[in-house]
Amino acid sequence: MPGFRTAVVPDEDVDILVRGPVTTQDIAYVGHAVAGAGLAGTGAGHLRFKLAEYRGGDRGTVGVAQLTVELAGRMVRGQASAGTVEAAIDGAVAALVPRIDRLAQRLTPAEAGPPSFTGEAWDLRTARALPAVVRIGGKARRVARHKACPPAAQTLGAAALTMDLRDYDFHLFADEASGQDAVVTRAGAAGYRVAADRPDLLGSAPDGVPVADAPSRLPGLTLPEAALALDASAAAFLAFTGVGSGRAAVLYRRFDGHLGLLSPLW
């Protein structure tokens, strides 16, 4: 399936990228959903939608919508999947609104000192389970996207907050205390889990951050080994330390049935 393409929309404050058999009706529905949610009054900047529809394999049709905005230079995102693209758009918009409110509250003037996470409204959900795709049009599964990004130096609290505001299921960051790569993931109602190559060196979680377990060690794997391990599991992603590189990476399943790889830029 080809990559995303730009859709023509009359609103200069909205970008829409589409993939697969997304219809003009789906694209027009974006304006209806945005107007109904009152996003214009939130202070959020330019809206960027990604809409996709995936068919085939061993599953029914899946519509996916991802909505990203900027608020005071910070990225906020909502994502949803459903049986139709329109329903996914509704889900993404509904997920985004409380995140914008949450960030706006944190941007209000506060006392000097480290950020406080006491009373934070954490998004204590489990990681998404992607609809399974066993056959991919007769083609072998492959790493269809490799995204390398500079990991932000953060405490576990800041990393968990970033993951919540961006609606991620995992977040690769540089632990502020030790400088090493670390990955924070979701543990449902128990909070968050964190892993690194040397978990004993990680900084402690700030007050108010729910941590499910003690930090764990990332497995050392080559990329082929990580792909085999992910395929043998029901998990949506696998965090590991690359053999030879000593750097953390995350291999994850994509809606098209292939794999994506996230790794540090430096």
Stockholm file with secondary structure:
# STOCKHOLM 1.0

chainA/1-266         MPGFRTAVVPDEDVDILVRGPVTTQDIAYVGHAVAGAGLAGTGAGHLRFKLAEYRGGDRGTVGVAQLTVELAGRMVRGQASAGTVEAAIDGAVAALVPRIDRLAQRLTPAEAGPPSFTGEAWDLRTARALPAVVRIGGKARRVARHKACPPAAQTLGAAALTMDLRDYDFHLFADEASGQDAVVTRAGAAGYRVAADRPDLLGSAPDGVPVADAPSRLPGLTLPEAALALDASAAAFLAFTGVGSGRAAVLYRRFDGHLGLLSPLW
#=GR chainA/1-266 SS CCCCEECCCSCTTEEEEEESSCCHHHHHHHHHHHHHHTGGGTTCCCEEEEEEEECCTTSCCEEEEEEEEEETTEEEEEEEEESSHHHHHHHHHHHHHHHHHHHHHHTSCCCSSSCCCTTCCCCCCCCCCCCCCCCCTTCCCCEEEEEEECCCEECHHHHHHHHHHTTCSEEEEEETTTCCEEEEEECGGGCEEEEESSGGGSCCCCTTCCBCSSCEECCEECHHHHHHHHHTSCCSEEEEEETTTCCEEEEEECTTSSEEEEEECC
#=GC SS_cons         CCCCEECCCSCTTEEEEEESSCCHHHHHHHHHHHHHHTGGGTTCCCEEEEEEEECCTTSCCEEEEEEEEEETTEEEEEEEEESSHHHHHHHHHHHHHHHHHHHHHHTSCCCSSSCCCTTCCCCCCCCCCCCCCCCCTTCCCCEEEEEEECCCEECHHHHHHHHHHTTCSEEEEEETTTCCEEEEEECGGGCEEEEESSGGGSCCCCTTCCBCSSCEECCEECHHHHHHHHHTSCCSEEEEEETTTCCEEEEEECTTSSEEEEEECC
//
